[in-house]
Amino acid sequence: MAPHSTPSDSANVALKAELRRTALAARDALGVEERQAASAAIARALLALPELAEARLVGAFWPIRSEVDPRPAAEGLLARGQAVALPHVTPEGLVFREWRAGDTLVAGRFGLSEPDPALPPVEPDALIVPLAAFDRVGQRIGYGRGYYDGAITRLSRTRPLFTVGIGFAAQEVAHVPAEPHDRPLHCVITEAGLIRFDGTP
């Protein structure tokens, strides 16, 4: 057990790990065509979000494995004149760097495709957030390293930051045990539609 942890902390970590495994297995079980159709629906919903339309710079991500593919949404944002950034995993956490269509990406840790680390860091106004699982109050489970929770905390310190998680409906779970460092999302989009947690219609 880690220093200063309690039995309940350890139980939450174990429960999150089990929920993550279950949700990722459900995601992996979706057929390729089903995932592609769902990703296209999610991209359309992202582009229709007023909060994203108002953002000057949107943080997106390059998909890995069976994740929702947000690239069509990123291209749509660029096409209407908005800027897009992608995350770079560093020892200090996620650093976002601007991405333009056609830019060459580099191989990063964990099989990620990342922007050129020589590009200057930028601070998005909104984030499209990957997830392994989510619940109906805006809590998410990521991949267990806390990178997005750290980035959301940092970027929110000086100004409002809008966060939208994207995943397949099969990744919804009944309850995510929240820990002090967890940062809830404003909304989640799946192929079944938009789920808001911030009281906005």
Sequence and secondary structure as in RCSB ss.txt:
>XXXX:A:sequence
MAPHSTPSDSANVALKAELRRTALAARDALGVEERQAASAAIARALLALPELAEARLVGAFWPIRSEVDPRPAAE
GLLARGQAVALPHVTPEGLVFREWRAGDTLVAGRFGLSEPDPALPPVEPDALIVPLAAFDRVGQRIGYGRGYYDG
AITRLSRTRPLFTVGIGFAAQEVAHVPAEPHDRPLHCVITEAGLIRFDGTP
>XXXX:A:secstr
  TT  HHHHHHHHHHHHHHHHHHHHHHTS HHHHHHHHHHHHHHHHH HHHHT SEEE     TT    HHHHH
HHHHTT EEEEEEEETTEEEEEEE TT   EE GGG EE  TTS EE  SEEEEE SEE TTS EE SSS HHHH
HHHHHTSSS  EEEEE  GGGB S     TT    SEEEETTEEEESSS  
